[in-house]
Amino acid sequence: MSNPGSQDRIRELAIRQFQEYAAYDRTLDALAAIRVVLNTPEIQGELLSYDFHPRIQRAGDFPTPHLTPDGLILLKGQRNFLLEMKTSWNDSDISQACKYAHSPAWIKADGTPVPFGTQPCLLLGYQKQVGQGNLDRLFKDFKAQTSAALVVFHYALETGTEHLMYFSRLAHPENGRCPESEFGKLFNYAGFPVRASDFKYLRSKFDKANDEVIDSYAAVIWWSKYAVHYLTETQKTEMAEKGSLSEPLKIAPDRICDVPRPEGTEIGLDSDDVRRALEFLRQARLVTKTRKGGYEIPLKTSIRLPLDAPEVTGKHLNEITDKVILRWATYKVLKPIKEKKQTPRKHKARSRRDTRTLSLFDKS
């Protein structure tokens, strides 16, 4: 059994990971809620299109040709909205917001750029409250670099007799205003709620935001939703009957890029997300890595906690999430994976070249 100090470290690490997981999950709820709003009759009358996996052009000459906000909403009359959802403040948010505002065009699926026509309005949402000093810097720097509109709002899941995702405009004197539209009105005034029962059916379409998914979330969603799609029909039957595989699921290095897309999923995991997921699960001792860089997974529906795992009180997410994260935290503290350092090969000393004799291939 681990000592009390180790138990405290495991508990602290697990709680922090639970909080990050829950915050990311809530961001996906908020994206689903905004999609519900876009499908209402009032907004549909002015809506041209929306995309929650958009690409927009980066202004200037850069190696990376595009940027990826969380949403692009195009209304009639050349009114354009870029949507970016964040859990908490980061100092890089200022430069990111300015890059979005300077974008000259959005990019169609076939790679064709389409000019925005007018500068877009950037909707920037935060789940956690942002300090006044950070907001002051954000609006000051943004307005110094561009004349585009920046509207900052807060979003939170409020629980009571009914679960509501509530969006509220931040009361900052420099906060911008959306272009006149039914959709813009929602963010130009105090705020608006969306019932969880309304966005629940759309939530399964979002396995990630249009950004890098956090490792713990990628691990849980891969284990619970994606893993079964790697199996043969015989293996699927075995999982259904026994709850586990008699032989581990093997994913060769060249198969990691072949990420299945579960039915009904619009924004799914990509190969980088899967790699992060498998490495998280590896630290949780649910996955092993082969010498050639592939993975072996003794896939099962029931996950056991290690004997050294402490009890963690607080809000529980669900059984799979709790167990994956708690296993990861336990082994991260007690048995962290240590990658073997690659030692450079020793080369045999070459014989000294005889400079007295000209080589047949010497062009000097």
Buried (B, 14 or more C-beta within 10 A) or exposed (E): EBEEEBBEBBBBBBBEBBEBBBBBBBBBBBBBBBBBBBEBEEBEEBBEEBBBBBBBBBBEEEEEEBBBBBBBBBBEEEBBBBBBBBBEBEEEBBEBBBBBBBBBBBBEEEEEBEEBEEBBBBBBBBBEEBEEEBBEBBBEBBEEBBEBBBBBBBBBBEEEEEBBBBBBBBEBEBBBEBBEBBBBEBBBEEBBBBEBEBBBEBBBBBBBBBEEBBBBBBBBBBBBBBBBEBBEEEBBEBBEEEEEBEEEBEBEEEBBEEBBEBEEBBBBBBEBBBBBBBBBBBBBBBBEBEEEEBBBBEBBEEBEEBEBBBEBEEEEBEEBBBBBBBBBBBBBBBEEEEEEEEEEEEEEEEEEEEEEEEEEEEEE
